[in-house]
C-alpha cells in the first residue's frame, strides 16, 4: 500500500467535504450545512485553516487540519490540530501518526496542541501528543 501525504488545496474541497461529513457523523455531530461548508471553504482559501490528507490507491483515506496561530511561549508559529479523521478500514496502520507528523512539519508550526475528550486521550498520546497542558476551555458564540 503506497501512501501519499500532502497539503490539500481548494481543488480538493469536494472530496475533503465528504470526509469532513464522515468525521462529523463519527463524533455524533450534525452534518455541516451548505453555509457552514461555504465558510470552511473561505477559511481554507484564506489560509486560516490548513488541511492535510493521506491518499492511498488514488483515494483520500485520512485528513486532519491545523489552525495556525502564534505562541508567546517560544515566539514562533503554533498550531491547533482540529478535524482529524481516518476512514475506519484504514485505521490501525500508522496512518494517523504519519499524517499528524506530516501536518506539523508542513504547517511550519513549532508546537501543535489538541483538545480531546478523555476517551480519545490514549489515541492522541499514541500518535505523539504527550505534554499535558491542563484543562482546555472554549468560548463560542454558538454555545450558550
Number of C-alpha atoms within 10 A of each C-alpha: 5 7 16 14 19 15 17 18 15 12 8 13 17 11 11 22 15 11 22 22 16 17 20 15 13 12 9 9 11 10 14 15 10 9 9 11 16 12 12 17 18 14 14 19 13 10 13 13 21 23 25 24 26 23 16 15 10 10 11 20 21 25 28 24 24 25 20 20 12 14 14 8 8 10 9 13 16 22 24 18 21 17 16 19 21 21 13 10 8 13 13 10 9 11 20 24 18 16 24 25 14 17 26 21 12 13 21 13 20 15 17 19 16 15 16 14 6 7 8 10 14 13 13 17 13 12 16 14 16 12 8 8 9 6 7 8 7 7 7 7 5 5 6 5
